Amino acid sequence: MVCESWKTKLDTYLDGELPEQEMRTFDAHVRICHSCSADALTRVQMKRTIQRAGRRFTPGAEFRKRVLHSIAPKPRRSVLPGWVFAATAAIVLVVGTLTLTYVRTRVGRDQVYSEIADLHVATLASSSPVDVISTDRHTVKPWFQ
């Protein structure tokens, strides 16, 4: 079980990234423990094999030039042309105007409906619901017939 904690640190040990005190302790453990020393040897051999394979292919000058050209910073162009901003502003202006007009007519219409409802309620609440202003009795009489 002690080896399990060391095996998690094996790669760090092989890269020389452990603090000095831990390096000395790990060195002593690897000399004693056959399992950890075998794992360390296997990983060292794998690293060396990978390094040798990496040296086998050396890219030419043309390849290097193509890679540098592909990763070189390219001049930045404006993301959106000016006409896109103008079109967006025009659309926002038109939509805003239409919305404002709609809201104003709706508010005006609601105000008229509110006044009509107020007059209706006032008429129903009065003692004489129908008031006809006239001095001539014969003009008013046909209304009630």
Chimera marker file (.cmm) of the C-alpha trace (Angstrom):
<marker_set name="trace">
<marker id="1" x="0.000" y="0.000" z="0.000" r="1" g="1" b="0" radius="0.5"/>
<marker id="2" x="2.933" y="2.340" z="0.604" r="1" g="1" b="0" radius="0.5"/>
<marker id="3" x="4.016" y="1.831" z="-3.004" r="1" g="1" b="0" radius="0.5"/>
<marker id="4" x="0.651" y="3.092" z="-4.301" r="1" g="1" b="0" radius="0.5"/>
<marker id="5" x="1.367" y="6.590" z="-2.978" r="1" g="1" b="0" radius="0.5"/>
<marker id="6" x="4.833" y="6.484" z="-4.604" r="1" g="1" b="0" radius="0.5"/>
<marker id="7" x="3.526" y="5.215" z="-7.942" r="1" g="1" b="0" radius="0.5"/>
<marker id="8" x="1.351" y="8.305" z="-8.303" r="1" g="1" b="0" radius="0.5"/>
<marker id="9" x="4.512" y="10.435" z="-7.963" r="1" g="1" b="0" radius="0.5"/>
<marker id="10" x="6.703" y="8.295" z="-10.231" r="1" g="1" b="0" radius="0.5"/>
<marker id="11" x="6.453" y="10.512" z="-13.327" r="1" g="1" b="0" radius="0.5"/>
<marker id="12" x="7.160" y="13.617" z="-11.267" r="1" g="1" b="0" radius="0.5"/>
<marker id="13" x="10.188" y="11.866" z="-9.770" r="1" g="1" b="0" radius="0.5"/>
<marker id="14" x="11.537" y="10.810" z="-13.175" r="1" g="1" b="0" radius="0.5"/>
<marker id="15" x="11.141" y="14.375" z="-14.477" r="1" g="1" b="0" radius="0.5"/>
<marker id="16" x="13.046" y="15.696" z="-11.452" r="1" g="1" b="0" radius="0.5"/>
<marker id="17" x="10.185" y="17.879" z="-10.322" r="1" g="1" b="0" radius="0.5"/>
<marker id="18" x="9.838" y="16.666" z="-6.727" r="1" g="1" b="0" radius="0.5"/>
<marker id="19" x="11.176" y="18.772" z="-3.858" r="1" g="1" b="0" radius="0.5"/>
<marker id="20" x="14.714" y="17.801" z="-2.818" r="1" g="1" b="0" radius="0.5"/>
<marker id="21" x="13.688" y="16.060" z="0.426" r="1" g="1" b="0" radius="0.5"/>
<marker id="22" x="11.091" y="13.942" z="-1.375" r="1" g="1" b="0" radius="0.5"/>
<marker id="23" x="13.611" y="13.113" z="-4.123" r="1" g="1" b="0" radius="0.5"/>
<marker id="24" x="16.022" y="11.660" z="-1.569" r="1" g="1" b="0" radius="0.5"/>
<marker id="25" x="13.238" y="9.700" z="0.135" r="1" g="1" b="0" radius="0.5"/>
<marker id="26" x="11.995" y="8.390" z="-3.216" r="1" g="1" b="0" radius="0.5"/>
<marker id="27" x="15.553" y="7.415" z="-4.260" r="1" g="1" b="0" radius="0.5"/>
<marker id="28" x="15.880" y="5.347" z="-1.107" r="1" g="1" b="0" radius="0.5"/>
<marker id="29" x="12.492" y="3.713" z="-1.706" r="1" g="1" b="0" radius="0.5"/>
<marker id="30" x="13.268" y="2.833" z="-5.348" r="1" g="1" b="0" radius="0.5"/>
<marker id="31" x="16.511" y="1.134" z="-4.315" r="1" g="1" b="0" radius="0.5"/>
<marker id="32" x="14.616" y="-1.085" z="-1.846" r="1" g="1" b="0" radius="0.5"/>
<marker id="33" x="11.270" y="-1.720" z="-3.627" r="1" g="1" b="0" radius="0.5"/>
<marker id="34" x="11.531" y="-4.038" z="-6.660" r="1" g="1" b="0" radius="0.5"/>
<marker id="35" x="8.045" y="-3.140" z="-7.961" r="1" g="1" b="0" radius="0.5"/>
<marker id="36" x="8.716" y="0.613" z="-7.987" r="1" g="1" b="0" radius="0.5"/>
<marker id="37" x="12.182" y="0.181" z="-9.484" r="1" g="1" b="0" radius="0.5"/>
<marker id="38" x="10.729" y="-1.997" z="-12.292" r="1" g="1" b="0" radius="0.5"/>
<marker id="39" x="8.059" y="0.633" z="-13.010" r="1" g="1" b="0" radius="0.5"/>
<marker id="40" x="10.676" y="3.377" z="-13.000" r="1" g="1" b="0" radius="0.5"/>
<marker id="41" x="12.911" y="1.409" z="-15.386" r="1" g="1" b="0" radius="0.5"/>
<marker id="42" x="9.979" y="0.748" z="-17.748" r="1" g="1" b="0" radius="0.5"/>
<marker id="43" x="9.039" y="4.413" z="-17.869" r="1" g="1" b="0" radius="0.5"/>
<marker id="44" x="12.644" y="5.549" z="-18.384" r="1" g="1" b="0" radius="0.5"/>
<marker id="45" x="12.994" y="3.106" z="-21.299" r="1" g="1" b="0" radius="0.5"/>
<marker id="46" x="9.718" y="4.359" z="-22.788" r="1" g="1" b="0" radius="0.5"/>
<marker id="47" x="10.891" y="7.980" z="-22.535" r="1" g="1" b="0" radius="0.5"/>
<marker id="48" x="14.185" y="7.149" z="-24.244" r="1" g="1" b="0" radius="0.5"/>
<marker id="49" x="12.398" y="5.278" z="-27.033" r="1" g="1" b="0" radius="0.5"/>
<marker id="50" x="10.121" y="8.250" z="-27.640" r="1" g="1" b="0" radius="0.5"/>
<marker id="51" x="13.109" y="10.629" z="-27.704" r="1" g="1" b="0" radius="0.5"/>
<marker id="52" x="14.888" y="8.441" z="-30.274" r="1" g="1" b="0" radius="0.5"/>
<marker id="53" x="11.776" y="8.255" z="-32.437" r="1" g="1" b="0" radius="0.5"/>
<marker id="54" x="11.466" y="12.025" z="-32.255" r="1" g="1" b="0" radius="0.5"/>
<marker id="55" x="15.009" y="12.497" z="-33.537" r="1" g="1" b="0" radius="0.5"/>
<marker id="56" x="14.456" y="10.180" z="-36.481" r="1" g="1" b="0" radius="0.5"/>
<marker id="57" x="12.417" y="12.743" z="-38.392" r="1" g="1" b="0" radius="0.5"/>
<marker id="58" x="13.801" y="16.208" z="-38.789" r="1" g="1" b="0" radius="0.5"/>
<marker id="59" x="11.606" y="18.538" z="-40.803" r="1" g="1" b="0" radius="0.5"/>
<marker id="60" x="13.097" y="20.402" z="-43.733" r="1" g="1" b="0" radius="0.5"/>
<marker id="61" x="13.262" y="24.140" z="-44.204" r="1" g="1" b="0" radius="0.5"/>
<marker id="62" x="10.223" y="24.126" z="-46.500" r="1" g="1" b="0" radius="0.5"/>
<marker id="63" x="8.105" y="22.359" z="-43.864" r="1" g="1" b="0" radius="0.5"/>
<marker id="64" x="9.223" y="24.818" z="-41.191" r="1" g="1" b="0" radius="0.5"/>
<marker id="65" x="8.384" y="27.714" z="-43.499" r="1" g="1" b="0" radius="0.5"/>
<marker id="66" x="4.875" y="26.361" z="-44.171" r="1" g="1" b="0" radius="0.5"/>
<marker id="67" x="4.202" y="25.842" z="-40.473" r="1" g="1" b="0" radius="0.5"/>
<marker id="68" x="5.413" y="29.319" z="-39.577" r="1" g="1" b="0" radius="0.5"/>
<marker id="69" x="3.307" y="30.782" z="-42.360" r="1" g="1" b="0" radius="0.5"/>
<marker id="70" x="0.193" y="28.936" z="-41.176" r="1" g="1" b="0" radius="0.5"/>
<marker id="71" x="0.562" y="30.083" z="-37.557" r="1" g="1" b="0" radius="0.5"/>
<marker id="72" x="1.756" y="33.613" z="-38.286" r="1" g="1" b="0" radius="0.5"/>
<marker id="73" x="-0.645" y="36.315" z="-37.150" r="1" g="1" b="0" radius="0.5"/>
<marker id="74" x="-2.751" y="37.487" z="-40.014" r="1" g="1" b="0" radius="0.5"/>
<marker id="75" x="-3.793" y="41.126" z="-40.388" r="1" g="1" b="0" radius="0.5"/>
<marker id="76" x="-7.135" y="41.611" z="-38.720" r="1" g="1" b="0" radius="0.5"/>
<marker id="77" x="-9.948" y="42.851" z="-40.835" r="1" g="1" b="0" radius="0.5"/>
<marker id="78" x="-13.021" y="44.523" z="-39.486" r="1" g="1" b="0" radius="0.5"/>
<marker id="79" x="-15.404" y="41.802" z="-38.390" r="1" g="1" b="0" radius="0.5"/>
<marker id="80" x="-18.449" y="43.599" z="-39.748" r="1" g="1" b="0" radius="0.5"/>
<marker id="81" x="-18.415" y="46.167" z="-42.537" r="1" g="1" b="0" radius="0.5"/>
<marker id="82" x="-19.932" y="49.585" z="-41.946" r="1" g="1" b="0" radius="0.5"/>
<marker id="83" x="-23.055" y="48.817" z="-43.942" r="1" g="1" b="0" radius="0.5"/>
<marker id="84" x="-23.974" y="46.049" z="-41.509" r="1" g="1" b="0" radius="0.5"/>
<marker id="85" x="-23.886" y="48.549" z="-38.640" r="1" g="1" b="0" radius="0.5"/>
<marker id="86" x="-25.965" y="50.998" z="-40.677" r="1" g="1" b="0" radius="0.5"/>
<marker id="87" x="-28.539" y="48.330" z="-41.539" r="1" g="1" b="0" radius="0.5"/>
<marker id="88" x="-28.752" y="47.241" z="-37.906" r="1" g="1" b="0" radius="0.5"/>
<marker id="89" x="-29.237" y="50.832" z="-36.768" r="1" g="1" b="0" radius="0.5"/>
<marker id="90" x="-31.970" y="51.355" z="-39.383" r="1" g="1" b="0" radius="0.5"/>
<marker id="91" x="-33.800" y="48.203" z="-38.303" r="1" g="1" b="0" radius="0.5"/>
<marker id="92" x="-33.614" y="49.214" z="-34.645" r="1" g="1" b="0" radius="0.5"/>
<marker id="93" x="-34.908" y="52.680" z="-35.521" r="1" g="1" b="0" radius="0.5"/>
<marker id="94" x="-37.851" y="51.333" z="-37.557" r="1" g="1" b="0" radius="0.5"/>
<marker id="95" x="-38.806" y="48.770" z="-34.919" r="1" g="1" b="0" radius="0.5"/>
<marker id="96" x="-38.544" y="51.395" z="-32.173" r="1" g="1" b="0" radius="0.5"/>
<marker id="97" x="-40.727" y="53.836" z="-34.103" r="1" g="1" b="0" radius="0.5"/>
<marker id="98" x="-43.380" y="51.208" z="-34.822" r="1" g="1" b="0" radius="0.5"/>
<marker id="99" x="-43.393" y="50.071" z="-31.215" r="1" g="1" b="0" radius="0.5"/>
<marker id="100" x="-43.712" y="53.628" z="-29.921" r="1" g="1" b="0" radius="0.5"/>
<marker id="101" x="-46.575" y="54.352" z="-32.335" r="1" g="1" b="0" radius="0.5"/>
<marker id="102" x="-48.381" y="51.172" z="-31.332" r="1" g="1" b="0" radius="0.5"/>
<marker id="103" x="-47.991" y="51.898" z="-27.634" r="1" g="1" b="0" radius="0.5"/>
<marker id="104" x="-49.247" y="55.466" z="-28.028" r="1" g="1" b="0" radius="0.5"/>
<marker id="105" x="-52.364" y="54.429" z="-29.985" r="1" g="1" b="0" radius="0.5"/>
<marker id="106" x="-53.066" y="51.676" z="-27.514" r="1" g="1" b="0" radius="0.5"/>
<marker id="107" x="-52.730" y="54.068" z="-24.573" r="1" g="1" b="0" radius="0.5"/>
<marker id="108" x="-55.040" y="56.570" z="-26.309" r="1" g="1" b="0" radius="0.5"/>
<marker id="109" x="-57.573" y="53.865" z="-27.097" r="1" g="1" b="0" radius="0.5"/>
<marker id="110" x="-57.431" y="52.528" z="-23.545" r="1" g="1" b="0" radius="0.5"/>
<marker id="111" x="-57.995" y="56.052" z="-22.238" r="1" g="1" b="0" radius="0.5"/>
<marker id="112" x="-61.121" y="56.465" z="-24.417" r="1" g="1" b="0" radius="0.5"/>
<marker id="113" x="-62.441" y="53.078" z="-23.237" r="1" g="1" b="0" radius="0.5"/>
<marker id="114" x="-61.750" y="54.079" z="-19.661" r="1" g="1" b="0" radius="0.5"/>
<marker id="115" x="-63.679" y="57.346" z="-20.039" r="1" g="1" b="0" radius="0.5"/>
<marker id="116" x="-66.636" y="55.559" z="-21.652" r="1" g="1" b="0" radius="0.5"/>
<marker id="117" x="-66.679" y="53.012" z="-18.833" r="1" g="1" b="0" radius="0.5"/>
<marker id="118" x="-66.544" y="55.806" z="-16.229" r="1" g="1" b="0" radius="0.5"/>
<marker id="119" x="-69.480" y="57.590" z="-17.882" r="1" g="1" b="0" radius="0.5"/>
<marker id="120" x="-71.439" y="54.347" z="-18.039" r="1" g="1" b="0" radius="0.5"/>
<marker id="121" x="-70.861" y="53.620" z="-14.341" r="1" g="1" b="0" radius="0.5"/>
<marker id="122" x="-71.805" y="57.208" z="-13.434" r="1" g="1" b="0" radius="0.5"/>
<marker id="123" x="-75.009" y="56.905" z="-15.466" r="1" g="1" b="0" radius="0.5"/>
<marker id="124" x="-75.963" y="53.634" z="-13.809" r="1" g="1" b="0" radius="0.5"/>
<marker id="125" x="-75.253" y="55.079" z="-10.351" r="1" g="1" b="0" radius="0.5"/>
<marker id="126" x="-77.404" y="58.200" z="-10.810" r="1" g="1" b="0" radius="0.5"/>
<marker id="127" x="-81.012" y="58.382" z="-9.574" r="1" g="1" b="0" radius="0.5"/>
<marker id="128" x="-82.312" y="59.277" z="-13.022" r="1" g="1" b="0" radius="0.5"/>
<marker id="129" x="-80.339" y="57.210" z="-15.483" r="1" g="1" b="0" radius="0.5"/>
<marker id="130" x="-81.508" y="58.990" z="-18.634" r="1" g="1" b="0" radius="0.5"/>
<marker id="131" x="-81.284" y="62.764" z="-18.688" r="1" g="1" b="0" radius="0.5"/>
<marker id="132" x="-82.638" y="64.405" z="-21.792" r="1" g="1" b="0" radius="0.5"/>
<marker id="133" x="-82.267" y="68.146" z="-21.923" r="1" g="1" b="0" radius="0.5"/>
<marker id="134" x="-85.232" y="69.654" z="-23.691" r="1" g="1" b="0" radius="0.5"/>
<marker id="135" x="-87.896" y="72.204" z="-22.994" r="1" g="1" b="0" radius="0.5"/>
<marker id="136" x="-90.354" y="70.651" z="-25.346" r="1" g="1" b="0" radius="0.5"/>
<marker id="137" x="-92.192" y="67.703" z="-23.881" r="1" g="1" b="0" radius="0.5"/>
<marker id="138" x="-93.315" y="66.380" z="-27.262" r="1" g="1" b="0" radius="0.5"/>
<marker id="139" x="-89.681" y="65.975" z="-28.405" r="1" g="1" b="0" radius="0.5"/>
<marker id="140" x="-88.795" y="63.828" z="-25.416" r="1" g="1" b="0" radius="0.5"/>
<marker id="141" x="-91.947" y="61.723" z="-25.248" r="1" g="1" b="0" radius="0.5"/>
<marker id="142" x="-91.320" y="59.639" z="-28.409" r="1" g="1" b="0" radius="0.5"/>
<marker id="143" x="-88.016" y="58.440" z="-26.940" r="1" g="1" b="0" radius="0.5"/>
<marker id="144" x="-89.793" y="56.578" z="-24.164" r="1" g="1" b="0" radius="0.5"/>
<marker id="145" x="-92.419" y="54.991" z="-26.359" r="1" g="1" b="0" radius="0.5"/>
<link id1="1" id2="2" r="1" g="1" b="0" radius="0.2"/>
<link id1="2" id2="3" r="1" g="1" b="0" radius="0.2"/>
<link id1="3" id2="4" r="1" g="1" b="0" radius="0.2"/>
<link id1="4" id2="5" r="1" g="1" b="0" radius="0.2"/>
<link id1="5" id2="6" r="1" g="1" b="0" radius="0.2"/>
<link id1="6" id2="7" r="1" g="1" b="0" radius="0.2"/>
<link id1="7" id2="8" r="1" g="1" b="0" radius="0.2"/>
<link id1="8" id2="9" r="1" g="1" b="0" radius="0.2"/>
<link id1="9" id2="10" r="1" g="1" b="0" radius="0.2"/>
<link id1="10" id2="11" r="1" g="1" b="0" radius="0.2"/>
<link id1="11" id2="12" r="1" g="1" b="0" radius="0.2"/>
<link id1="12" id2="13" r="1" g="1" b="0" radius="0.2"/>
<link id1="13" id2="14" r="1" g="1" b="0" radius="0.2"/>
<link id1="14" id2="15" r="1" g="1" b="0" radius="0.2"/>
<link id1="15" id2="16" r="1" g="1" b="0" radius="0.2"/>
<link id1="16" id2="17" r="1" g="1" b="0" radius="0.2"/>
<link id1="17" id2="18" r="1" g="1" b="0" radius="0.2"/>
<link id1="18" id2="19" r="1" g="1" b="0" radius="0.2"/>
<link id1="19" id2="20" r="1" g="1" b="0" radius="0.2"/>
<link id1="20" id2="21" r="1" g="1" b="0" radius="0.2"/>
<link id1="21" id2="22" r="1" g="1" b="0" radius="0.2"/>
<link id1="22" id2="23" r="1" g="1" b="0" radius="0.2"/>
<link id1="23" id2="24" r="1" g="1" b="0" radius="0.2"/>
<link id1="24" id2="25" r="1" g="1" b="0" radius="0.2"/>
<link id1="25" id2="26" r="1" g="1" b="0" radius="0.2"/>
<link id1="26" id2="27" r="1" g="1" b="0" radius="0.2"/>
<link id1="27" id2="28" r="1" g="1" b="0" radius="0.2"/>
<link id1="28" id2="29" r="1" g="1" b="0" radius="0.2"/>
<link id1="29" id2="30" r="1" g="1" b="0" radius="0.2"/>
<link id1="30" id2="31" r="1" g="1" b="0" radius="0.2"/>
<link id1="31" id2="32" r="1" g="1" b="0" radius="0.2"/>
<link id1="32" id2="33" r="1" g="1" b="0" radius="0.2"/>
<link id1="33" id2="34" r="1" g="1" b="0" radius="0.2"/>
<link id1="34" id2="35" r="1" g="1" b="0" radius="0.2"/>
<link id1="35" id2="36" r="1" g="1" b="0" radius="0.2"/>
<link id1="36" id2="37" r="1" g="1" b="0" radius="0.2"/>
<link id1="37" id2="38" r="1" g="1" b="0" radius="0.2"/>
<link id1="38" id2="39" r="1" g="1" b="0" radius="0.2"/>
<link id1="39" id2="40" r="1" g="1" b="0" radius="0.2"/>
<link id1="40" id2="41" r="1" g="1" b="0" radius="0.2"/>
<link id1="41" id2="42" r="1" g="1" b="0" radius="0.2"/>
<link id1="42" id2="43" r="1" g="1" b="0" radius="0.2"/>
<link id1="43" id2="44" r="1" g="1" b="0" radius="0.2"/>
<link id1="44" id2="45" r="1" g="1" b="0" radius="0.2"/>
<link id1="45" id2="46" r="1" g="1" b="0" radius="0.2"/>
<link id1="46" id2="47" r="1" g="1" b="0" radius="0.2"/>
<link id1="47" id2="48" r="1" g="1" b="0" radius="0.2"/>
<link id1="48" id2="49" r="1" g="1" b="0" radius="0.2"/>
<link id1="49" id2="50" r="1" g="1" b="0" radius="0.2"/>
<link id1="50" id2="51" r="1" g="1" b="0" radius="0.2"/>
<link id1="51" id2="52" r="1" g="1" b="0" radius="0.2"/>
<link id1="52" id2="53" r="1" g="1" b="0" radius="0.2"/>
<link id1="53" id2="54" r="1" g="1" b="0" radius="0.2"/>
<link id1="54" id2="55" r="1" g="1" b="0" radius="0.2"/>
<link id1="55" id2="56" r="1" g="1" b="0" radius="0.2"/>
<link id1="56" id2="57" r="1" g="1" b="0" radius="0.2"/>
<link id1="57" id2="58" r="1" g="1" b="0" radius="0.2"/>
<link id1="58" id2="59" r="1" g="1" b="0" radius="0.2"/>
<link id1="59" id2="60" r="1" g="1" b="0" radius="0.2"/>
<link id1="60" id2="61" r="1" g="1" b="0" radius="0.2"/>
<link id1="61" id2="62" r="1" g="1" b="0" radius="0.2"/>
<link id1="62" id2="63" r="1" g="1" b="0" radius="0.2"/>
<link id1="63" id2="64" r="1" g="1" b="0" radius="0.2"/>
<link id1="64" id2="65" r="1" g="1" b="0" radius="0.2"/>
<link id1="65" id2="66" r="1" g="1" b="0" radius="0.2"/>
<link id1="66" id2="67" r="1" g="1" b="0" radius="0.2"/>
<link id1="67" id2="68" r="1" g="1" b="0" radius="0.2"/>
<link id1="68" id2="69" r="1" g="1" b="0" radius="0.2"/>
<link id1="69" id2="70" r="1" g="1" b="0" radius="0.2"/>
<link id1="70" id2="71" r="1" g="1" b="0" radius="0.2"/>
<link id1="71" id2="72" r="1" g="1" b="0" radius="0.2"/>
<link id1="72" id2="73" r="1" g="1" b="0" radius="0.2"/>
<link id1="73" id2="74" r="1" g="1" b="0" radius="0.2"/>
<link id1="74" id2="75" r="1" g="1" b="0" radius="0.2"/>
<link id1="75" id2="76" r="1" g="1" b="0" radius="0.2"/>
<link id1="76" id2="77" r="1" g="1" b="0" radius="0.2"/>
<link id1="77" id2="78" r="1" g="1" b="0" radius="0.2"/>
<link id1="78" id2="79" r="1" g="1" b="0" radius="0.2"/>
<link id1="79" id2="80" r="1" g="1" b="0" radius="0.2"/>
<link id1="80" id2="81" r="1" g="1" b="0" radius="0.2"/>
<link id1="81" id2="82" r="1" g="1" b="0" radius="0.2"/>
<link id1="82" id2="83" r="1" g="1" b="0" radius="0.2"/>
<link id1="83" id2="84" r="1" g="1" b="0" radius="0.2"/>
<link id1="84" id2="85" r="1" g="1" b="0" radius="0.2"/>
<link id1="85" id2="86" r="1" g="1" b="0" radius="0.2"/>
<link id1="86" id2="87" r="1" g="1" b="0" radius="0.2"/>
<link id1="87" id2="88" r="1" g="1" b="0" radius="0.2"/>
<link id1="88" id2="89" r="1" g="1" b="0" radius="0.2"/>
<link id1="89" id2="90" r="1" g="1" b="0" radius="0.2"/>
<link id1="90" id2="91" r="1" g="1" b="0" radius="0.2"/>
<link id1="91" id2="92" r="1" g="1" b="0" radius="0.2"/>
<link id1="92" id2="93" r="1" g="1" b="0" radius="0.2"/>
<link id1="93" id2="94" r="1" g="1" b="0" radius="0.2"/>
<link id1="94" id2="95" r="1" g="1" b="0" radius="0.2"/>
<link id1="95" id2="96" r="1" g="1" b="0" radius="0.2"/>
<link id1="96" id2="97" r="1" g="1" b="0" radius="0.2"/>
<link id1="97" id2="98" r="1" g="1" b="0" radius="0.2"/>
<link id1="98" id2="99" r="1" g="1" b="0" radius="0.2"/>
<link id1="99" id2="100" r="1" g="1" b="0" radius="0.2"/>
<link id1="100" id2="101" r="1" g="1" b="0" radius="0.2"/>
<link id1="101" id2="102" r="1" g="1" b="0" radius="0.2"/>
<link id1="102" id2="103" r="1" g="1" b="0" radius="0.2"/>
<link id1="103" id2="104" r="1" g="1" b="0" radius="0.2"/>
<link id1="104" id2="105" r="1" g="1" b="0" radius="0.2"/>
<link id1="105" id2="106" r="1" g="1" b="0" radius="0.2"/>
<link id1="106" id2="107" r="1" g="1" b="0" radius="0.2"/>
<link id1="107" id2="108" r="1" g="1" b="0" radius="0.2"/>
<link id1="108" id2="109" r="1" g="1" b="0" radius="0.2"/>
<link id1="109" id2="110" r="1" g="1" b="0" radius="0.2"/>
<link id1="110" id2="111" r="1" g="1" b="0" radius="0.2"/>
<link id1="111" id2="112" r="1" g="1" b="0" radius="0.2"/>
<link id1="112" id2="113" r="1" g="1" b="0" radius="0.2"/>
<link id1="113" id2="114" r="1" g="1" b="0" radius="0.2"/>
<link id1="114" id2="115" r="1" g="1" b="0" radius="0.2"/>
<link id1="115" id2="116" r="1" g="1" b="0" radius="0.2"/>
<link id1="116" id2="117" r="1" g="1" b="0" radius="0.2"/>
<link id1="117" id2="118" r="1" g="1" b="0" radius="0.2"/>
<link id1="118" id2="119" r="1" g="1" b="0" radius="0.2"/>
<link id1="119" id2="120" r="1" g="1" b="0" radius="0.2"/>
<link id1="120" id2="121" r="1" g="1" b="0" radius="0.2"/>
<link id1="121" id2="122" r="1" g="1" b="0" radius="0.2"/>
<link id1="122" id2="123" r="1" g="1" b="0" radius="0.2"/>
<link id1="123" id2="124" r="1" g="1" b="0" radius="0.2"/>
<link id1="124" id2="125" r="1" g="1" b="0" radius="0.2"/>
<link id1="125" id2="126" r="1" g="1" b="0" radius="0.2"/>
<link id1="126" id2="127" r="1" g="1" b="0" radius="0.2"/>
<link id1="127" id2="128" r="1" g="1" b="0" radius="0.2"/>
<link id1="128" id2="129" r="1" g="1" b="0" radius="0.2"/>
<link id1="129" id2="130" r="1" g="1" b="0" radius="0.2"/>
<link id1="130" id2="131" r="1" g="1" b="0" radius="0.2"/>
<link id1="131" id2="132" r="1" g="1" b="0" radius="0.2"/>
<link id1="132" id2="133" r="1" g="1" b="0" radius="0.2"/>
<link id1="133" id2="134" r="1" g="1" b="0" radius="0.2"/>
<link id1="134" id2="135" r="1" g="1" b="0" radius="0.2"/>
<link id1="135" id2="136" r="1" g="1" b="0" radius="0.2"/>
<link id1="136" id2="137" r="1" g="1" b="0" radius="0.2"/>
<link id1="137" id2="138" r="1" g="1" b="0" radius="0.2"/>
<link id1="138" id2="139" r="1" g="1" b="0" radius="0.2"/>
<link id1="139" id2="140" r="1" g="1" b="0" radius="0.2"/>
<link id1="140" id2="141" r="1" g="1" b="0" radius="0.2"/>
<link id1="141" id2="142" r="1" g="1" b="0" radius="0.2"/>
<link id1="142" id2="143" r="1" g="1" b="0" radius="0.2"/>
<link id1="143" id2="144" r="1" g="1" b="0" radius="0.2"/>
<link id1="144" id2="145" r="1" g="1" b="0" radius="0.2"/>
</marker_set>
